[in-house]
Amino acid sequence: MGVSGSGKTTIAEGLRNELGWPFQEGDDLHPAANVTKMAAGTALNDEDRWPWLERCHEWLSGREQAGTGGILTCSALKQSYRDALRKGGLDPVFIYLHTTHAVLVERLKNRKGHYMPPTLLPSQLETLEVPGLEERALTVAAEARPAETIAEILSCLKTV
């Protein structure tokens, strides 16, 4: 989880390669209207996000039912969004990737082929509620090379 540019997809793909778990890019679960809105430079609101979060929850629930484990990229910016992903007794571990504003801007500036423009980063940062101690979440700095970040996450997951 984390704002756009935090490295969610890169790290998730690395974790998939290490763990062999199914992987779902959360951005691919957005309804077409959300993609159109973001591509036009308009930030999503809670009403826009609920159907997307339901799709994310359904994917997680399916992994639990299959007993496979799974890796889902999802910004999960607010506690209420994370609570929606937990409903029905699901207990995912959230891995909150964070980095500096400068790193985020640089990554977004260099990203190609993604519908979300860098101009929406401020709205994501304003919406972000950092996971609290009561949440089942790992907070990981994402400035290092992806392999180092992945190794750190794998080590931390052993203690969760």
Stockholm file with secondary structure:
# STOCKHOLM 1.0

chainA/1-160         MGVSGSGKTTIAEGLRNELGWPFQEGDDLHPAANVTKMAAGTALNDEDRWPWLERCHEWLSGREQAGTGGILTCSALKQSYRDALRKGGLDPVFIYLHTTHAVLVERLKNRKGHYMPPTLLPSQLETLEVPGLEERALTVAAEARPAETIAEILSCLKTV
#=GR chainA/1-160 SS CCSTTSSHHHHHHHHHHHHCCCEEEGGGGSCHHHHHHHHTTCCCCHHHHHHHHHHHHHHHHHHHHHTCCCEEECCCCSHHHHHHHHGGGCCCCEEEEECCHHHHHHHHHHCCSCSSCGGGHHHHHHHCCCCCTTSCEEEEECCSCHHHHHHHHHHHHTTC
#=GC SS_cons         CCSTTSSHHHHHHHHHHHHCCCEEEGGGGSCHHHHHHHHTTCCCCHHHHHHHHHHHHHHHHHHHHHTCCCEEECCCCSHHHHHHHHGGGCCCCEEEEECCHHHHHHHHHHCCSCSSCGGGHHHHHHHCCCCCTTSCEEEEECCSCHHHHHHHHHHHHTTC
//
